[in-house]
Amino acid sequence: MSKQKLKDPLGQHVRLYAIVYKSPAWKVLSPSAKALWCDLRVQIGSTSNGTATTALGILGHYGWTSRHTVMRAREELVALGLIQITKQGGICSGGKTPNLYRFTDLETYDILKKGITAHKADHLYKKVTSIVMGKQMLKSLRVQKKSKVKNEPFIDAVATLNHENVSAEFTS
């Protein structure tokens, strides 16, 4: 008798590991950012981490209607290190393809068609060591968004942590 693949009778599911759920980064996320995380997780299969997109055309199927809400939630996820961009899209790539994202708690495999290279799970969200630190990161993100200077680069979790380490060296 041949082996049969066991399929879940209820279909696809989203797995939220306890290590992510209990992390300070997850605890400070807004409800819309948590919902976006789940909807992005649905987009990836077992080997397609790195192909999740926040394009409203895709997310509209999950009930998202406001691109501004999606944008704010995505920025929270990136700033806290739960997702990271794998391929720049939008205006930078001629405006035809959306940005692609990977989850930092999962390994990424080579996907040559989309130009995605393999990457080990680096768990960037673990660098947020306390709820206070996570709230400060989100606060600085909101301040940056309200800034009159529009040419500042977007700050992700790695850049924020590196900046804090540098500023801590100068103050001590």
Contacts in CASP RR format, 6 or more apart in sequence:
PFRMAT RR
TARGET T0000
AUTHOR 0000-0000-0000
METHOD contacts of the structure
MODEL  1
MSKQKLKDPLGQHVRLYAIVYKSPAWKVLSPSAKALWCDLRVQIGSTSNG
TATTALGILGHYGWTSRHTVMRAREELVALGLIQITKQGGICSGGKTPNL
YRFTDLETYDILKKGITAHKADHLYKKVTSIVMGKQMLKSLRVQKKSKVK
NEPFIDAVATLNHENVSAEFTS
12 42 0 8 1.000
14 38 0 8 1.000
14 41 0 8 1.000
14 42 0 8 1.000
15 41 0 8 1.000
16 38 0 8 1.000
16 41 0 8 1.000
17 105 0 8 1.000
19 105 0 8 1.000
19 123 0 8 1.000
20 26 0 8 1.000
20 82 0 8 1.000
20 105 0 8 1.000
20 125 0 8 1.000
23 125 0 8 1.000
23 126 0 8 1.000
23 128 0 8 1.000
24 128 0 8 1.000
24 129 0 8 1.000
24 130 0 8 1.000
24 131 0 8 1.000
24 133 0 8 1.000
24 134 0 8 1.000
25 80 0 8 1.000
25 81 0 8 1.000
25 82 0 8 1.000
25 125 0 8 1.000
25 126 0 8 1.000
25 128 0 8 1.000
25 134 0 8 1.000
26 34 0 8 1.000
26 82 0 8 1.000
26 125 0 8 1.000
27 131 0 8 1.000
28 80 0 8 1.000
28 128 0 8 1.000
28 131 0 8 1.000
28 134 0 8 1.000
28 135 0 8 1.000
28 138 0 8 1.000
29 37 0 8 1.000
29 76 0 8 1.000
29 77 0 8 1.000
29 80 0 8 1.000
29 82 0 8 1.000
30 72 0 8 1.000
30 73 0 8 1.000
30 76 0 8 1.000
32 69 0 8 1.000
32 72 0 8 1.000
32 73 0 8 1.000
33 72 0 8 1.000
33 73 0 8 1.000
33 74 0 8 1.000
33 76 0 8 1.000
33 77 0 8 1.000
35 73 0 8 1.000
36 54 0 8 1.000
36 59 0 8 1.000
36 64 0 8 1.000
36 70 0 8 1.000
36 73 0 8 1.000
36 74 0 8 1.000
36 77 0 8 1.000
37 77 0 8 1.000
37 82 0 8 1.000
37 83 0 8 1.000
39 59 0 8 1.000
39 62 0 8 1.000
39 64 0 8 1.000
40 52 0 8 1.000
40 53 0 8 1.000
40 54 0 8 1.000
40 77 0 8 1.000
40 83 0 8 1.000
40 101 0 8 1.000
40 103 0 8 1.000
41 52 0 8 1.000
41 103 0 8 1.000
42 62 0 8 1.000
43 51 0 8 1.000
43 52 0 8 1.000
43 53 0 8 1.000
43 58 0 8 1.000
44 50 0 8 1.000
44 51 0 8 1.000
44 52 0 8 1.000
44 103 0 8 1.000
44 106 0 8 1.000
47 109 0 8 1.000
48 109 0 8 1.000
48 111 0 8 1.000
49 102 0 8 1.000
49 103 0 8 1.000
49 106 0 8 1.000
49 107 0 8 1.000
49 108 0 8 1.000
49 109 0 8 1.000
50 86 0 8 1.000
50 87 0 8 1.000
50 100 0 8 1.000
50 101 0 8 1.000
50 102 0 8 1.000
50 103 0 8 1.000
50 108 0 8 1.000
50 111 0 8 1.000
50 116 0 8 1.000
51 86 0 8 1.000
51 100 0 8 1.000
51 111 0 8 1.000
51 114 0 8 1.000
51 116 0 8 1.000
52 83 0 8 1.000
52 100 0 8 1.000
52 101 0 8 1.000
52 102 0 8 1.000
52 103 0 8 1.000
53 98 0 8 1.000
53 99 0 8 1.000
53 100 0 8 1.000
53 101 0 8 1.000
54 70 0 8 1.000
54 71 0 8 1.000
54 74 0 8 1.000
54 98 0 8 1.000
54 99 0 8 1.000
54 101 0 8 1.000
55 98 0 8 1.000
56 64 0 8 1.000
56 67 0 8 1.000
56 70 0 8 1.000
58 98 0 8 1.000
59 70 0 8 1.000
64 70 0 8 1.000
74 83 0 8 1.000
74 101 0 8 1.000
75 141 0 8 1.000
75 145 0 8 1.000
75 154 0 8 1.000
76 138 0 8 1.000
76 141 0 8 1.000
77 83 0 8 1.000
78 84 0 8 1.000
78 85 0 8 1.000
78 101 0 8 1.000
78 154 0 8 1.000
78 156 0 8 1.000
78 157 0 8 1.000
79 137 0 8 1.000
79 138 0 8 1.000
79 141 0 8 1.000
79 155 0 8 1.000
79 156 0 8 1.000
79 157 0 8 1.000
79 160 0 8 1.000
80 125 0 8 1.000
80 128 0 8 1.000
80 134 0 8 1.000
80 137 0 8 1.000
80 138 0 8 1.000
80 157 0 8 1.000
81 104 0 8 1.000
81 124 0 8 1.000
81 125 0 8 1.000
81 127 0 8 1.000
81 128 0 8 1.000
81 156 0 8 1.000
81 157 0 8 1.000
81 158 0 8 1.000
82 103 0 8 1.000
82 104 0 8 1.000
82 105 0 8 1.000
82 124 0 8 1.000
82 125 0 8 1.000
83 101 0 8 1.000
83 102 0 8 1.000
83 103 0 8 1.000
83 104 0 8 1.000
84 101 0 8 1.000
84 102 0 8 1.000
84 104 0 8 1.000
84 124 0 8 1.000
84 156 0 8 1.000
85 99 0 8 1.000
85 100 0 8 1.000
85 101 0 8 1.000
85 102 0 8 1.000
86 100 0 8 1.000
86 101 0 8 1.000
86 102 0 8 1.000
86 108 0 8 1.000
86 116 0 8 1.000
86 119 0 8 1.000
87 93 0 8 1.000
87 97 0 8 1.000
87 99 0 8 1.000
87 100 0 8 1.000
87 114 0 8 1.000
87 115 0 8 1.000
87 116 0 8 1.000
88 99 0 8 1.000
89 95 0 8 1.000
89 97 0 8 1.000
89 98 0 8 1.000
89 99 0 8 1.000
89 100 0 8 1.000
90 96 0 8 1.000
90 97 0 8 1.000
90 98 0 8 1.000
90 99 0 8 1.000
100 114 0 8 1.000
100 116 0 8 1.000
102 108 0 8 1.000
102 116 0 8 1.000
102 119 0 8 1.000
104 121 0 8 1.000
104 122 0 8 1.000
104 123 0 8 1.000
104 124 0 8 1.000
104 125 0 8 1.000
105 121 0 8 1.000
105 123 0 8 1.000
105 125 0 8 1.000
106 121 0 8 1.000
107 118 0 8 1.000
107 119 0 8 1.000
107 120 0 8 1.000
107 121 0 8 1.000
108 116 0 8 1.000
108 117 0 8 1.000
108 118 0 8 1.000
108 119 0 8 1.000
109 118 0 8 1.000
110 116 0 8 1.000
110 117 0 8 1.000
110 118 0 8 1.000
124 157 0 8 1.000
124 158 0 8 1.000
125 157 0 8 1.000
127 157 0 8 1.000
127 158 0 8 1.000
127 161 0 8 1.000
128 134 0 8 1.000
128 137 0 8 1.000
128 157 0 8 1.000
137 157 0 8 1.000
137 160 0 8 1.000
140 155 0 8 1.000
140 160 0 8 1.000
141 155 0 8 1.000
144 152 0 8 1.000
144 154 0 8 1.000
144 155 0 8 1.000
153 159 0 8 1.000
155 163 0 8 1.000
END
